[in-house]
């Protein structure tokens, strides 16, 4: 059994107000080409198909065109699940009718998992799709009041997969969750507050492969076969250093999963550049990728006239500008001011104690703080 594992497409997403639909179209085209090139038996998409519950029409059309190509033209079955960004109800519309065509959609969670047996050229395998599992939903479905955490919810669902008789065939779990110890990025929506969303990677270790979604950086936790494919595109500047890919998995009886990362190339990269305004303008002349999506960090410490306008004359897709030079200068000023204030306060406190024979009271210290603040504010005016 050979399949491609991918996730977190976030179709319809924007980057700082810029539509990424054409970038996503190119990424999906590469996924289709790679699936055909490597003669895979299935394509697995582990959640967050869309970026929001009600996706724009362009995103729905893009997914429809892709599925029509991959299934009808190339005859590759697809299994996709709902992530925390998706509307499970909308994604799962007409799922039963679509199964016959080779499209297996797991929308809303059900009390019983629905194992899917897919045929491979060398061997078949069982796939266990699990949409994003909110603990309260799992508690209600299974009528188990002891389920209160994401880990308990996932353990209860995985128990069904473990108990299913696979007749000696490989078992592949598909889930959208957060494994403890994983690396995050700014573009991922937290599943809960305070770390309650963390799940132990050990829960997935007994299976032949765990195709996970939610985190945008390709990575594995615990065992090499417990893996996030990551998103095919960069969706924030915190992902600037990530290398995007999809995961090719080949399963052979009684052997560890053979895993290969297949790179996905964006037409426009997401990068961070830094330096003085003049330096960056000069560098643009020899930059073959000047049309990338850019965050610019300017090191200049003096006032600049229309820096964004000047940058966009050379780099048309500057999306965010930071004046790190001014910020550092301001931070140094604040640190210096606090040091001076602390020294003045300590000196006056010693002087007062010697003259008055008693230390400053709390009220006197607060009054002195206020006087020093007023003096230093006057210096800045």
Beta strands, then each sheet from edge to edge (+ up, - down):
strand 1: 2-6
strand 2: 14-15
strand 3: 18-19
strand 4: 42-46
strand 5: 77-81
strand 6: 103-106
strand 7: 116-118
strand 8: 125-130
strand 9: 170-176
strand 10: 178-179
strand 11: 198-199
strand 12: 209-213
strand 13: 219-220
strand 14: 226-228
strand 15: 245-250
strand 16: 258-263
strand 17: 270-275
strand 18: 293-298
strand 19: 318-322
sheet 1: 6+ 5+ 4+ 1+ 15- 16+
sheet 2: 2+ 3-
sheet 3: 7+ 8- 9- 12- 14- 13+
sheet 4: 10+ 11+
sheet 5: 17+ 18+ 19+
end
